[in-house]
Amino acid sequence: MNILETINCPDDLKKLSPEELSVLAQEMRDLMIETVLANGGHLASNLGVVELTIALHQLFHSPTDRIIFDTSHQCYAHKMLTGRARDFRSIRTRGGYSGFYEPSESPHDVTVMGHAGCGPSLALGLAVGETLKGGSGYTVCVIGDGALTAGLAYEGLSNIIQQAPRNLMVILNDNGMSISENVGWMAQWRKRWLPHLRDQLELDADFQSLESLTEALAPKVPLGPLVLSLGRGIKNVIGKAITPELGHFWEEMGFTYLGPVDGHNIEELEDTLARARRYSDRVPLVHVLTQKGRGYTPAEGNPVQYHQPSSPKAGAGLTYSQAFADTLGLLMAQDQRIVAISAAMLDGTGLAALKTRFPNRVFDVGICEQHAVSMAAGMARAGLKPVFCVYSTFLQRAFDQVVHDVCLNDLPVVFGVDRAGIVGQDGKTHQGLYDMAYMRIPPNMVLAVPRDENELGQLLYTAINQDHPFTIRYPRGEGIGVGIDMELRNIQVGTAEIVREGKDICLAAVGPLVHTALSAALDLAQKGVEAQVVNVRFVKPIDPALIEELCEHFTDVVVLEEGTLLGGVGAAILEAISRKGLSRPRVHQASVGDIFLEHGGTGELRHTLGLDSEGIVERVQSILGGG
């Protein structure tokens, strides 16, 4: 039996020697590597916080004390140490553990969270709540330097300083990375002090050891507390001289800064965290240096690739992200006014190659979706043609800017909404199910959904060559495999297309579900049912000719969409029929429903929801049979 198999709760850590803790850390890394290479998942970031997580669970008493990871994709070690090591290999699979915090799994997972920057605000709320209830629990917020590119993080940190809770600690997990290399002031700050720090770490460790000794002796000698206070002041001055400006920003902001600490030295971490909790007269901020990908040579050498490696089942065909970026590159080469923006997702959205080709026209703004949208609005007002490439789940963070800065001014900003629909194993924090509903709301917005990677390029060309806000949503992963037209053409805004004629029932679909509907229609034909298939394509404005077609020729319409039941394509069609004052056709919505969809394989989830060919055939047979 290895050591990890003996860990059923964090208290079991306290029985281990330092040598055993080191062995445990390696066993945890081995399990992470084995599991993620099989299932996919977040690898490099989790490898970097193993020792930090051990130290936290050694010192604090979860779940009475609450530990928040911002972002909680770094929770793999935490899950192992809180009774979930035995079944850890099920992570991110249907019915298995979530890859993020999930309170339904364990009381040690404080809250569901999968977006960056919210940790300080959540931690402050927990700390204040504990105080008002008269509890003794402590709250720790571990936030990465990547998450500190998010404006929300500073709103939380600012209010932490104002509230000054005595039961809260902030830990800066500093590895110099977001998903890709970090951007913004934090990255520049880090580059200034890191060369100095490498030369002075040993001397700084000596000072910290001296301080620990002084703290132990102070209560036992006359005037000890006064001497300790003076010593701390001297240490602070010398420390600032050794590493200029290192903690100055945080001290001026209002924190007590401690560090930097070697994030892979458990004893040093425990000592520093314990001192931070005991002696700080202000909220402590502990600066921990970690290495993304620690302990796995490929991930250490390429932390971007190993941030979230795909499972071995992933294919090698053209993805929607690549198809979008390829067309965008062609258009950027023809029109100097076109610019592209990413919110820390250059690689994921396919813009990394375009950044190399057009370094002055592709902008990575960090985890700042609100800023990205407002910046795009400013660019559009200045006469440029901005394209903001963003995951569906993250665009929802910037809804006010979409409404106020873009749509209110009717500015030609193009939103390339990637990972729209069912994304699979990342689960409910990342499913892209709500963009059609909320992007339909603002006046002036056009919302389109291509049926395949070829139509995606045509819609991007259309969007670039018009003068209004324009959203194109497209899914994660490989395209259908259709050929790509060499010539780009404009598609008339607000037009649907009939892709298969039929008289018995209409299947009105958006996105790749158009092809699923075609497959279902072929199966239905063998059963004597002739189904018409429509590529709705434009969710806003909905095609008035389509509504006329449905009302005149069909009793039943099945609307197929990978989105929420409320507010999407089905809602748009129902609203249009209602405006005509008609009661037919009957509209049957096949969607994800009004739920937060759990994690699992995309094929598994679609089958469960009835959004595969088999499910559609069964639905149609039920409808026509009077069900």
N, C-alpha and C positions, 0 to 999 in steps of 0.2 A: 504493500500500500504506500502510495506517495503521500507527501505532506498535504497536498491540496485536498485529497480525499478525506482528511480528518477535519477540514474546516467546514463546519455546519452553520456557524454564525460568527460575527466579528469577535466575540469574546474568546474564541478558540485561538486567536492570534496571540493573545497575551500569555499563552503557555509556551511560546516558541522562543528559542534563543536567536541572537542576531544571525548566526550561521544558518539556522533553519529558515529564517525569514528570507535570506538570500536564495536558498534553494527553492523556496516557495515561489519567489518572483520568477525564477526561470521556468518552473512548472506551469505557471499561469501563462507566460509568454508562449510556451510550447502549445498549450491548448488553444490559445487565440489563433496562432498561425495555422495550426491544423484545421480548425473550424472555419476560419474566414476563407482560406484557400479552397475549401469544399463548398461553402454556402454563399460566398460573397459577404461583404460587410465592410465596416470601418476598421482598418488594421493599424496603419501607422500611428494615428492619434492615440489609440488604446495601448499600443506597445510603449508609448512615451510616458504613461501615467501609472505604471504598475507600482513602483516604489512609493509614489505619492499617495496612491490609494491605500496601500498597506499602512503607511504612517498615519493617515487620517483615521482609519478604523482601529488602529492601536490606541490612539490618543482620545478619540471621541467615542461616544456610546450611542451609535445608531440603533434604533430609530428615534430614541429620545432626543439625541442631537441629530440635526438634519444636515445632510451633505448634498449640495447641489452642484452638478457639473454643467457648465455652460460652454459647449452644448452637450447634451446628455448622450451623444453618440460615443463619448469617451467612458461609458459606464461598464464596459465588459469586465474589468477587474473588480469593480464594485459588485457586480452580479455574482461573480465567483465567490467572493468573500461573504456574501449574505445568503448562503444556502442554495445557490443555483449552479454550482460547479458540476454536479453529477449529470445534469441534463443540459449543460451549456451548449452541447453540439446541436441542439434543436433551435438555436437562436436564428431568428429571421425566417423560419419555416412555418408553414401553416400549422397552427396549434401549438407552436413552440414559443420560446421567449422572444420578446420584442428586442430590437437592437437599440432601443432608447429606454429611458425611465418609463416604467409602467406600474402604477400603484396597485393594479389588480393582481400583479404577480407577487408583490412583496411590500410590506410597510416601510422597508428601507428606501424604496423609490418614492420620493416625496410627491412628485407631480408629473404628469405627462408633459414632456417638453422636447422639442426637436428643432427649434429655431434659435439662432444665436442672439445674444445681447440682452435677453430677458432675465438672466440669472441674478444680477444685483437687485432688481426690483422685487423679484420673487423672494429672495433671501431677506430683504428688509421687511417685507410683509410678514414673513414667518417669524422673524425675530421680534417685531413689534407685537404680533399676536401672542407669542409666548409670554412676553412681559406683561401684557394686559391681563392674561389669564392667570398670572402668578406662577407660571411654570419655571422650571430650571433648565430647560433645553437650550442648547447652543446651536447656532446656524453657521455653516461654512459655505461660502460661495467660491467655487473654483472656476475661474474664467480665463480663457485663453487669450493670447494677444491677438489672434484672429478675430475673436468675438468683440474685442475692444475697438474694432473699426466701426462697430454699429453705434449709431447715435443713442439708441435706447439705453445702452450700457452706461453712458455718461449721465443720462437722466437719473438712473438708479443710483450710481455712485455719488452724484451730487446730493441726492436726498438722504443717502446714508450718512454723509457728513453732517447734514442739518439735524437729522434725528439722533445721531451718535448713540446707537444701541450698544450696551455693554455685553451683549450676547451674540455678537456677529463678527466674523472674520472673513476677509477677502483674500484669496490666494490667486496671484497672477501666474498662470502656467505658461511660461514663456519659451516657445520653441521656434520663434521666428516665422511661423507659417500660419496661413489660414488653410484652405484646401490647397491652393498654390502658394507661392512665396507671398508674404504679407505686403500690403501697401499702406500708405498714409503715414501720419506722424509717428506712430508706434514703431514702424519699420525704420524710419530715419533716426529716432531716438536710440533704438537698439544698435544701429550701426555705429553711432558715435561712441558708446561706452564699451561695447563688447571687446574691442582690441585691448583697451586698458585693463579690463576685468581679467582677461586670460592671464596677464602677467602678475596680477595681484591677489588671486583667489587664495593662495596659501597664507599670505599675510592677513587677509580678512578673516580666514578661519581661526588664526591665532587670536585675533581680537575677540571673536565670538566665544572662544574657549575661555579667555580671561574673564569675559563678562559673566559667563556661567559660574565660574569659580567665585567671583565677587558676590554674585547674588546668593550663593549658598552660605557664604561667610557673614554677610551683612547683618543678619539678625543676631549674631552671636558676639559681636564686638561693639564697644562704645562708639557712638556716632556712625555706626555702620550704614544706616539708611542714607545719611547725608553724603558719606563717601561714595556710596553706590550711585547716587544722583549725579554727583560731580563726575564720576567715572563715565557714566553714560553720555554726558555732554561732551567730554573729551573724545570719547570713541566716535560720537557722531561727527565731530569736526574733522577728525583724522580720516574717517571713512569717506567723507565728502571730498577730501583732498585726494584720496587714493583713486576714487572713481567719480570724476566730476559729473555733476548733474544726475547721477544715477537714481537717487531717491528724492531729489529735490522737487520734482514735479508732484510726486505723491504727498510729500510732506506739506508742500504749499497748498495742495488741494485740501488737506485736513486729516490725512491718515497718519498713523505711525508706521513708517516703512521699515521692514526687516528683510535683510537679504543682501545680495542674491544668495540663494541656497542651491546646492547640488541636488537636483530633483531625482537622482538615482542613488542617493546615499540615505538609507532609511534612518540610521541613527542621527545624522545631522538634521534631517527633516523633522524627526520627532522632537529633538531638542529645541529647534527654532519654533515649531508650532506650539510647544508647551510654554515657552517663554512669551510668545505673542499673546497667548490666552491669559497668562498670569499677570503680566506686568504692564500691559499697554493702558495708558490713560485715555487713549482715543481708539477708534476702530483700527485694528491692525491690518496692514496689507503686507503679505509675505510674498516676496518675489522669488519664484522657483524656476530654475533653468532646467528644461527637459529636452530630450532629443526625440524628435518624431521618428518613429520606426525603430526605436531602441531594441537591440538584441536580434534583429533579423536583417542580415546584410543587404538583401535587395531593397528593403524598405528604407534602410538608413541611406542608401545611395540614391534612391528615387522615391522620396516621400510623397510626391504628387501622384505618381502612378499607383502607389500602394496606400493612398488615403482611403480609397474604397475600391479595391480590386473586384472585378466581376467574378462570378462563379465560373467553373470550367464549361458550363453549358452555354455560356454567352457565345453568340455567333460572330461572324466577321463581315457581314453584309453592310451596305450603306445605311447608316442610321439617319433618322429624321434630323438630328442635330447637325450631322455632317452635310446633309442635303441642303439644309437652310443656310449653313455657313458657305457652302460652295456657291450657291446662287448669290448670296450677299457679296462674296468676293468678286464675282463677275460684275455686279452692279457698281461696286465701289471703284473698280478699275475704270469704269466708263463715266462716273460722275463723282467729282471731287467733293461735292457737298454731302455725300452720304458718310455718316459716322456710325460707329457701333459702340454700345456701352454694355458692360457686364458688372454684376455685383458679386465679385469674388468667384465667378464661375467661368473663367475663360476656357478652361479645358472642357468642362462639362457641356457647355453650350456650343463648342466647336470654334470658338473665336481665337484660340491660342495661335493657330496658324495665321489668321488674319492680323493679329497683333504684330507678328513678324513682318508681314508684307506691308502693313500700313501702321507703323508704330505711332504716328501722330494723329491717327484717326480712329483708333480703337482704345477705349478707356476702361480700365478696371478700377472701380471706385471703392472696392472693399464691400463689406457686408452692410451696404447702405442703400437699400432699395428705395426708400423715400427720397433720399438725395438724388439717386440715379434718375428717377422720374422727373423731379424738378429741374435737374440739370438738362435733361432731354428737352423739356419745355423751353428752357432758355436758349438752347441750341436751335430749336425750331424757330423761335422768335427771331433769332439772328440770321435766319436764312439757310440753315443747314437742314439735312434730312436724317434725323437721328433714328436709330433702330436699337431698342433696348431688349436684349436677349436675357430672359429670366425664367427660372422654374416657376411653374404655376403656384406651388405652395408658398413661394417667397413673394410673389407679386402682391398677394393679399395684404402684405405689410404696408403697401404704399397706396392703398385705395384712395385716401384723401387727396394725395398728389395727382392721381389719375383724374379725379373729378375736378379739383380746384385749379390745378396748374395747367393741365393739358386740355381736358374737354371743355371747361368753362371758356377757355380761350380758342377752342376749335383749332388746335395746333396739329400739324401733320407729324405726329410721333407714331412710329410703328412699334408695336409690342410683339416680339417673338416669344410666345409663351410655351416654353419647353416643358417636358415631363407632365403634360396635361393628360388627365385621365388616370387610369389605374397604374401605379408605378411599381406595385408588388411588395418586395421584401422590406423596404423602408417603412412601410406601414402608415398608420393614420396621421402621423405628423407630416407626412410628405406626399400623400395621395393628392393628385391635382384635380379635385372634383368640383371646385366652386367657382372657377374663373369664368365659365360661361354665364353663370347667374349674376355675378357682380360686375362683369364687364358689359353686360347688356344694359345696366342701369343708367349710366351717364348719357345725357344727350350728346349728339355729334359722333358717338363712337360707332365704328363699323366692326363687326365681329364675324370672322370667317374660320371655317374648319376644313382643311384639305382632306380628301379621301385617301391620298397616298403621297409619296415623296415627290412625284412629278407635279401634281397639282400644288404642292407646297411651294415649289419654285415659281409657278405661275401667279399664285396669290401674293407672294412677296414682291414680284415685279409690279403687280397691280397696286399694292399698297404704297410702294415707293412713288408711283406715278399718279397719285391723287393728293388731295390737300386737306384731309381730315384725320383725326385719330383712328388708328386701324390696328386691330388685334388679330393675330393669327395664332391659333392654338394647335399644338402637335404633340404626339406622344413620345414616350421614352422608347429607345431601342431601335431595332432595325425596321426599315420600311417594308412595304409589301413585296418589293422586288420587281416593280414595273420598270419599263424603260424610261429614261429621262429625255424629254424633248430638247433638242439643241436650240430651238428658237423659243424665246420667251414671248408670251402674249398676254394681253390684258383680258381679264375676266370681268364682265359687267357686274358691278356691285349690286347685290340683292337678287341674284339669279340662282335658282336651283337647276338641276338637270335630272331628267329621267334616264336611268341607265339600264332599266329593263322594263318592258311593258307587261302589264297584267291587269286582270279585271276583278279578281275575287277579293283582294285585300292589298293594301299599300304598306310597304315597309319604308319608312322615311328615316334615313340615318345620316349621321355626320361622322367624319373621320374614317379611320379604317373599318369601322362597323359597316360602312357601305359595302365593302368586299365580303364581310361576314354575312350581310343580308343577301348578297348575290348567291353565296354558297347555300344559304338556307332556302332561297327561292328555287334553286335547282333541285334540292331534296323535296321541296313541296310539290314541284311539278310532277315528280314521279308518283306522288300521292294524289294527283288530280287537282291540285290547287295552283292557280296561276297568280303569282304575287308580283305586283309592280314594285320596283325598287327605285327610290329617289335619293339622290345625293343632295341633301338640303343645302349644304355648303355655307350659305350665309345665315347665321343665326340672327344677325341684326344688320341691315333690315331684312326681315323675312320676305321671301318672294311672294308678292300678291297673286301671281299667276299660279304658284303652287297651291295656295289656299283655295283658289277657284277650282283647280283640278281636283283637290281632295273633296271639296264640298259637293261638286257636281257628279262625281263618278264613284265614290266609295262610301260604304256604310261603316267600315272599320279601317283605322289607320294605326299601325304600331310604330311608335317613335323610339328609335334606338340611339342612346347616347351614353358615353362614359363620363357621367357627371351626376351631380345631386338631382334628386327628384324635383326639387323646388327651384324654379327660376331659369331653367335651361331651355333646351330646344322644345321639349314637350310643352312647357309652359308658354313659350313663344307662339307655337301653333295653336294651342287652346285659346290664348288671348286674341289671336287674329280671327279665329272662328267666332269667338264671342262678340267681337266688334261688329261682325256681320249680322249678328242677331240670330244665328242658326244653331240648331241643336244637333246636327249631324255634320260630319261623320263622328262616330264614337272614337275618341283618341285613347289609346292604350300606351302607357309610358313604360318602357323597358330601360331602366337606369340603375344606378348604384343604390338609389333610395335615399331616404332622409336619415343617414347613419354616418358615423365615422368608421371607415372601412379598415379592418385589421390587416396585418401583414400576411404575406403568402406569395406563392408564385402567381404571376399574372394570369396564366392559363387556368390555374386552380380557382382563382377569384372570379374570373369571368364565367367559368362553368357554374360556380355556386350561385352567381347572380342571374344566370340565364342569359348572359350576353355572348354566348358562343352560338354556332350554327345549330347545334342540337337543341339548345334552350329556346331559340327563336322558333324553330319548327314546332316544338311542343306548345309554345305560347299561341302560335297561330292556330294550331289544331284545336286548342281549348277555346279560343275565341269563336272560331267558325262552328264549333260543336255546341255553342251556347254556354261555354264556361265563362 
